């Protein structure tokens, strides 16, 4: 059994009894860690789905409007496959800065280079934020 990621939207869910339910191994270990951990993991899965949809829409409408949606969908799937370990903040950065992360021409898209560029942009942002904190003090 798997759980719908939308359960993460139930902010006040304090208890769920799934004892003696046949759960997937990953869900079983998360369930044994408690409701807070399960909520966090489901929230991450839900965020991933939402950012994938948002990115697809933005790429279709603004970045690559003349490219076939099927080809864009395949490319987005490949990119998100490489970004499996990324948290919501990084996926949000990908969505917000996709105009600078993705190449101008669709033919030049390489999922690995997108991942590398995203990591670089994310690190630069973290450094900039740390520098701003120091300046404020």
C-alpha positions, 0 to 999 in steps of 0.5 A: 500500500502507498499513501497519497502525497496529498495527505501532507496537506492535512496539517493537523493530522496527528495520528494515523494507524497503519499497523498490520497494513502491507506497506512498501518498505520505504513507507514502512520505515517512514511510518515507524519513525512517526507521523512528523517524518511521514508528513515531511516525506509526503510534503516533499513528494507533493512539492516535487509533483507541483514543481514538476507541473509548474516547470513544465507549464513555464517551459511550454509557455515561456522558454520553449513555446514552439517545442512539442509538449511530449518532447518537453515532458520527456526532458522534464522527466529526465531532469527530475530523475537526476534531481531525486535527492533534491529538496523543495528549496532546490526545486523551487530555485529550478522553477524560479530561475529556469530562464537562466538555468535552461539553454536558449535552444531546446536542442542544447538541453542536457539534463546533467548540465541542468543539474550542474547549473542548478547546483551552481546557482543554488550554491551562489544564492546561499553564499550571497545570502550568507554575505548579506547576513554578515553585512547586516550585522 
